[in-house]
Every structure is written in structure tokens, then in C-alpha cells.
């Protein structure tokens, strides 16, 4: 399963939205409706899903699904 698909699955589960609403340009807050608490929960869920540690401040700067894919792939590559 691709990084994008795994991110979508986490977002669907956490934000209780339809997968069809999510694409690489979707913004977590503006388009998908994540509030500040859910943004923190998304970071924690991504860490769990990918078994990685993410710098929370840097991770909270990720605004779109595509940004999250790039950020997570970079963390994995550096791992």
C-alpha cells in the first residue's frame, strides 16, 4: 500500500470523512475539517501507522495530504 493510501486511511478513520474527499491537494484543516486537536492526533496516528518519530513542530507545518506524503517518505528515508 502506498504512503498516500495509508495517509488517506488514517484521515478517514480519524476525521470520519469519505475517502473520495481526499486527494494530494487536500488541506487537512481547510478542506478536510481537522481542528487543532485532530491535527495533533493525525501526527500521532501517522507515527503509529508508519512506525516513525516525527518532529511535532515540523509535522504540524504540513498543510496538505501531498505535503504529508513527502514529509513521511523523507522521515522514512532518513530512518
Buried (B, 14 or more C-beta within 10 A) or exposed (E): EEBBEBBBBBBBEBBEBEEEBBEBEBBBEEBBEBEEEBBBBBBBBBBEBBEEEBEEEEBBEBBBBBBBBEBBBEBEEEE
